[in-house]
Amino acid sequence: MHKYRWGVNPYDIEKWINDMALQGWHLQKFTWARFTFERGEKGSYIYRHDEIERLATPYEDDYLEFLQAAGIELVDRSGNIVFFRKSASEGPFELYTDKKTKISNLSKKMTLLLSLLLLNLVFGITGLSGDFSGPATDWLGLTVNIANVLIVLLLIIPFFRLIRLRKQLKRDLDVFTD
């Protein structure tokens, strides 16, 4: 079964994938918006995500071998997002990523999202300001410019959710443990 879900917050996606696993749908593959699930036993796996650098780092193979030795299976990787799973019968598991790294990863996502927001906003507003100046209306141009503004309106909500999540992580940051 394929499901489509767009989200910029990997923690929300992880929660959704674990909810799907509780219903008996287990993640097999994913891309940025398409998730492939396979029917299986309800609640048999717990899923966790991690963010690994895009370019192969010297520690990546060691990290993956360490997780495999601990009974944690690599499900799939798309870009720098990786999903792992472990049998729920072995109990819960966490992948440790310090809060500073999580904050840094969220900041990168926010920068990309802000760039997309501003780019679409500039194109949309400049295009709309010029559409009504001529004797005839360019309907295709008007449609594209309205779509740019709508994209801004759609992206602003996830952007502010990332800001709130980053603020929460910064507030919880403990110098002695992270």
Sequence and secondary structure as in RCSB ss.txt:
>XXXX:A:sequence
MHKYRWGVNPYDIEKWINDMALQGWHLQKFTWARFTFERGEKGSYIYRHDEIERLATPYEDDYLEFLQAAGIELV
DRSGNIVFFRKSASEGPFELYTDKKTKISNLSKKMTLLLSLLLLNLVFGITGLSGDFSGPATDWLGLTVNIANVL
IVLLLIIPFFRLIRLRKQLKRDLDVFTD
>XXXX:A:secstr
 EEE   S HHHHHHHHHHHHHTTEEEEEE SSEEEEEE  TT EEEEEEE  SS  TTHHHHHHHHHHTT EEE
EEETTEEEEEEEGGG        HHHHHHHHHHHHHHHHHHHHHHHHHHHHHHHHHTSSSS  HHHHHHHHHHHH
HHHHHHHHHHHHHHHHHHHHHH  TTT 
